[in-house]
Amino acid sequence: MPGMNTGLNANDPAVIAAFKAVLLHQGLIALLIFGTLGLAWVSIRAWLPAAASDGPGTKTGTPAPAVAEPAWRLLLRTGFGILWLLDGILQAQPQMAIGLPSQVIEPTAVSSPPWVQHVVNWAGTSWSYHPLQAGAAAVWIQAGIGIWMHAAVRGPLSRLAGLASAAWGLVVWVFGESFGGIFAPGLTWLFGAPGAVLIYVVAGALIALPERAWRTRRLGWLTVAGFGVFLTGMAVLQAWPGRGFWQGTAHGQPGTLAGMTQSMAPTPQPHFLSAWVSAFTAFDQAHGFAVNLFAVVGLAVIGALFLSGQPRLIRPAVIAFTVLCLADWVLIEDIGAFGGLGTDPNSMIPMALLAAAGYLALTRAPAPAAEPASPAVPAGGWASRLRAAAAPRSLAAASIRSVAAAWAIGLIILGAAPMAAAQANPVADPILAQAIGGSSAPANYPAPPFSLTDQHGRNVTLASLHGKVALLTFLDDTCTTTCPLEAQEFRLAGQLLGTQARHVELVAINANPVDYQLGYIRAFDRQERLGGIPNWLYLTGSPAQLRPVWARYGVTAQILPAGSMIGHSEIAFVIDQNGHVRQEMNFDPGPGTAATQSSFAAELADAARQLLGRP
Amino acid sequence: MNRQIHRALALTAVVAGAMLAAGCGTAVPPASRQSTRAAPPTPSLDTSLVTAAGTWAVAVMGGSAARHNNFWQLFIRPGGSTRWKLVTPPGTADNGGLVLAAAGQSLITAFRPSQNLTFTPLTETRTAGQAWSALSPVGAAMASAPDALAMDPASGRLLAVLASGTVTQAAPGYSTWTTLTSRRFLAATPPGRHCGLQALTAASFTWSRTPLLGGTCARPGTAGIFADAHGTWQAAGPAIPAPLARQDITVLRLTRTAQQTVALLTAGSGSATSLVTAWSADNCAHWTLSPPFPLHGAALTSASFGADGTAAVVLTGDQGETITGPGQRWRKLPVLPPGTATLAAGPQGAISALAVHRTRLTIWQAFPGRATWTKAQSISVPIQFESSS
């Protein structure tokens, strides 16, 4: 899929070190915010004991409960809060910054229709431009939502936490899970349909409901019946012939289910888990029909029991469903987090949680309150709380949970703000270039001289560039792969320099001893739209003139046989105003996505700015 | 509760139906579109030609699913020799294909661009491939056709058909390419309108140095060959005989041999396609046509010509056919060796089959009257896989 694969190894040490540094840096800021908030709260409570003794909640938006939080909501809030926290921790895996687009997003989208791939590719490409900020944002946003859901028990803050969970879940479901794969062929409950995060969205929406919605069994009935409809539909889909689930093996190949689990078993994971998955694979290969029959009947019966509306029937159904979910989670989903770069524990745990919550809502709905619950908004209204004079009093009266919730919101902003700022920048993070080409080597030696001809037929020497910074590289004018991309990196570097570009020469020396004529230089310039750039110089000469220049700069240009292009070094030199080489950069953009191109350009422009002095 | 159950069951049915529609639907191919003209067959760049320097052959090698790992190779059997040798011009990636134009001792090779390259490098040898010198490139992609490049032996002038449909020309020195015409322009001329010109597929010169262009006509029974008579384009194709007069005609090949101009035409479409060879020895004033050779659903994979105008074609299913000239009939060759890329005229009436298996070229020979192929030579080509990735 275009744009997603920068060609970088997810284990690239430069990116991993930078990602850890970003997380550490932002983590320290998070702690600082926490400390400041906590200190302010303690100090103000000591300073305004009267306000503090008003008791937590009365004026803070977390009113004292008139009706205890129902069990189903407590289960959803704490359960999904833990899941978000876990997801945040998984997002902090060192490989996540580079690996998420190519190892998580792209594989999930690959079997979806083109329009889904288009939507998902947009997000993956955006991530790949700024992997550090995006990776860190995902950590803090998900951890923040998790903490927020735990901290805010009731009131608007708690409902907002549910809403945040639903909103972020929707983002992850669309862009990270490709709509849970519901538009791809092979949809099955066994593999996680309709996507784990869609369950987070539903749970978040339920948490966001106002308290009056808690007081009837209707919510429980709707949840359980919704599950019944879903599971019945999934049973029909599971029973549908021709999808490979009825066969353990077919034509010597594993069936759909066995093929899936077979691919999971060898991935890095605890041995016992791998052994269980392998054993299940073998069992399914031997008894594919029976396994699928069990799945079909199980889903259909549980779905029907959910639809019955009878608590005495729903109870065993919930227990059976939970067991089925756990079995699927271990034997088929491989606990979600294994089998690759795991971002969440997959769909079975959230699904079991939601089903259990639905049952609790159906059977343990609290009696309607005799009087309305305490107002969510304080007597003075939100406007009064926002007044500066009222703020210390409000803080003093806030509960420790409210302070924690505020901190969690701060965490989310801490992650989202740098990512939003980064997304506004169309130039990729220079870390990509450094990861591909290695850190540029600082140098300080006289640049080797040259005397060659530019695209206009004029003689250009190193001395003629004196007084300007020169970004110099070697390009093959009939190269079909990376040289055109490298030329674009130079072109973009010139654009990034803005008005400073007039003090910089963008110089390329031909690296082709066969196609060295001016006609090729000019054709290359036309192809790359470099003709109108005033500080672009593409220099060439006869092979006898070019070879000594290559040798002096340590560049090789090898004629390969049998229709191959010239094999040559890909290196860029940053030459200062006095003709001294100040940096050497490995310059191969790899697969050459737009992200990596702009990343190299940013690195080149930064190097030139350092010599010019930043404006 | 019963009402709830009924509602739930109804909802179940709707959702299940929707899921089945989404997850279990059988993929149905899009309805075939009505077209006034089926896409004409595209001749492969695998071919051979005979010049004063020897017999040249082009074949794609590598055998990779990834196009950037397939490289086109040029071979020559020098005049007077029985051995082929690899003479692929060095220094330029040729994954996009090689197109040849020859005159006398000179052979010019065009490298069709691939991947990020958009113009067409050119190189020339006058030493039977021993040494090459780069010529100024054509500023755009050349058409993917074996006759997209032509050279006039007398003047050295070059004609190039571009992928865009423009035809450019350059005088010796080849530093400046100028537009001669374009498909759009030619289609607006009287012969172009009569033909309903759809695409340009080939360029050549007559013996009187007149540029010739071949193409695909929308009008049935019209062979789209045009000659540039002092700035005016005129129809120069053969009259199509009555049995083929209702067939769509495409000029697949148009070239000049030692004595005459030769064109390879297809008539009809689909399984009813036939091949017809046309020869002209008087600057396209008169043509002689071969009997039509019905392909019976086979596809043409290579066509080449000998110095005497002999046409040899490779068809799918390891079939090969030749026809030696006007008044002759198509002759079926013994079943071709597997992987045959192209056929080349050999000494003493023999035919050479150049068969490719990944990096190895095997040359087989069949002599007139023999029913088998004899292995003559094998060449291992040092392909640099991944050098264009």
Interface residues (C-beta under 8 A of the other chain):
Chain A: I182 F183 P185 G186 L187 W221 A225 G228 V229 F230 T232 G233 M234 V236 L237 W240 G242 R243 G303 L307 S308 G309 Q310 T478 C479 T480 T481 C483 P484 L485 N512 P513 V514 D515 Y516 Q517 G519 Y520 A523 F524 R526 Q527 I559 L560 P561 A562 G563 S564 M565 I566 G567
Chain B: M1 Q4 I5 A8 L9 L11 T12 V15 A16 M19 L20 A22 G23 C24 M61 H68 F71 W72 Q73 L86 T88 P90 G91 T92 A93 D94 N95 G96 F111 P113 S114 Q115 N116 L117 T118 F119 P121 T123 W132 A134 S136 P137 G139 S175 V381 P382 I383 Q384 S387 S388 S389
